[in-house]
Amino acid sequence: MPNKNRRIVEFIRDEWLSQYTNNSQFARDHDIDEKMVRLIRDDSTYTISLTTLIKICDAKAISLQEFCTLAQV
């Protein structure tokens, strides 16, 4: 499971978060706390919650199934 979690976090970080220079803006755009953004960006042991993942997917207008396909998990 940890490998899948890392793939999820790294996908979000590399594909979506990397387009932002401002953690606060990503947090606002995706309806999550800025602390979560910092954890995604900087914490190599962060385990993303399902709630956070759902909020990010909702903001991107994709389903969890679509996300899993994109992230290859």
C-alpha positions as CSV (number, residue, x, y, z in Angstrom):
1,M,0.0,0.0,0.0
2,P,2.7,2.6,0.8
3,N,4.0,2.3,-2.8
4,K,0.5,3.2,-4.2
5,N,0.2,6.0,-1.7
6,R,3.6,7.4,-2.9
7,R,2.4,7.1,-6.5
8,I,-0.7,9.1,-5.7
9,V,1.1,11.8,-3.8
10,E,3.9,12.1,-6.3
11,F,1.4,12.2,-9.2
12,I,-0.4,15.1,-7.6
13,R,2.9,16.8,-6.7
14,D,4.5,16.4,-10.1
15,E,1.6,16.8,-12.4
16,W,-0.6,19.4,-10.7
17,L,1.1,21.0,-7.8
18,S,4.3,21.7,-9.8
19,Q,2.2,24.1,-11.9
20,Y,1.8,26.3,-8.9
21,T,4.4,28.5,-7.2
22,N,2.0,29.4,-4.4
23,N,0.8,26.7,-2.0
24,S,-2.1,28.9,-0.8
25,Q,-3.5,29.2,-4.4
26,F,-3.4,25.4,-4.9
27,A,-5.1,25.0,-1.6
28,R,-7.9,27.5,-2.4
29,D,-8.3,26.1,-5.9
30,H,-8.8,22.6,-4.6
31,D,-10.6,23.3,-1.3
32,I,-8.0,21.8,0.9
33,D,-5.9,23.1,3.8
34,E,-2.6,24.7,2.9
35,K,-0.9,22.3,5.4
36,M,-2.0,19.4,3.1
37,V,-0.3,21.2,0.2
38,R,2.9,21.6,2.1
39,L,2.8,17.9,3.0
40,I,2.2,16.8,-0.5
41,R,5.0,19.0,-1.8
42,D,7.6,18.4,0.9
43,D,6.9,15.3,3.1
44,S,8.2,12.1,1.6
45,T,6.3,10.0,4.2
46,Y,2.9,11.8,3.8
47,T,-0.1,9.5,3.5
48,I,-2.9,11.3,1.7
49,S,-6.4,10.9,3.1
50,L,-9.3,9.8,1.0
51,T,-11.1,13.1,1.8
52,T,-8.2,15.2,0.5
53,L,-8.0,13.1,-2.6
54,I,-11.7,13.4,-3.3
55,K,-11.6,17.2,-2.9
56,I,-8.7,17.4,-5.3
57,C,-10.5,15.2,-7.8
58,D,-13.7,17.2,-7.5
59,A,-11.8,20.4,-8.2
60,K,-10.2,18.8,-11.2
61,A,-13.7,17.5,-12.3
62,I,-12.5,13.9,-12.5
63,S,-13.7,10.7,-10.7
64,L,-11.5,8.7,-8.4
65,Q,-11.5,6.0,-11.0
66,E,-10.2,8.5,-13.6
67,F,-7.6,9.7,-11.2
68,C,-6.4,6.1,-10.5
69,T,-6.0,5.5,-14.2
70,L,-4.0,8.7,-14.6
71,A,-1.8,8.0,-11.6
72,Q,-1.5,4.3,-12.6
73,V,-2.6,3.0,-9.2
